[in-house]
Amino acid sequence: MRSGECSRLKWDDIDFQRGIIILNETEKNGNPRIFNMSRTLAAMLGRLPKKNKFVFSSPSKTSRSAAYYSARKRVAYKLGNPRILKIGLHTFRHWKATTLYHETHDIVLVKEFLGHKTLDVTLLHIQIAKVLFRNESKNFHVKATKEPDEIQGLLESGFEYHCKQNDLMFFRKRK
């Protein structure tokens, strides 16, 4: 999510039973979207005080920025790493989108994940991924099957679903 979307997140937008977050109030005229929520995130959110309808207290951009910058400064000082001061809130969004593209090579998936209306803005993440991962090997072990037992075995051994064609499901794992 964008930081503004996150700050306007309401308790009603979180479905703890199904483990999802429904984002309807988007920024920049983006598309509404649904995010899966890990058990860890659900537990962390569940421990937050429910002072008002907003999950993160105030949707004010000023208070959001001030809280982030203050926390960032404390972490940089504590770890003795001044480079942390260069990490903005939006950096996390870019990093997730870039790594998602690197893992899937599916620009449409990244576009939908980010809530972009067009692919033009999303193309930035392809360029970043190409620069960041240019020296990484692109060699994969590839397996194809349509048998449920084999599918389960492949997933348990670290293969990821890649695509389906002619009733066969293709899985891959980096060498």
Steps between C-alpha positions, in 0.01 A plus 500: 500500500595860469559663837185713464292190422644328803430797727133506391461126564199433722439209733200408281743448206673212678345154493686302764289188432603475134843659553454783249516878484256669263623833367217709360629853571791528258731788419586642159178364351637147541304178484350343813673177598510217752814387682561168668610543859754272668421361844787706637354823359152407623639441850688832493192691384285319755722632780456864394263710713167574335472867601294607198386375159853534352757224554791743524330775707521805274482525121694828515799504264697725736467268800568193284820648358619629834451162668683317220792744487538494877504118508740488205739740674496289820574180306781661299659631819456171690649293216764760415391490136439845345383341172172414674422873494471476120214249513165673444158348559447453127827305473330197655227506234757520221706218650200266533389572142852448362552170682150382405581564134837326537334193652211473256599694185130587482461875444118477509513337845725783625267761345199349678693459826592871498154611385630685194250588225755455218819305440701816427570576866561133581771469234737683734523184712614293202785743441600493867487119511718470188765722659486342846494138388704520178773264623267246652470167324174441316539124498204305631408140558163461326243225561157446345217286631125474536495246785394639841755287691784621278383861531505471877847343492639774276362775722634332812846474344520871422363522146272794420198492270585679174216445250250255353488383139321208332379354833858500634612715792858625478714555808847642534778536757828687469806280450 
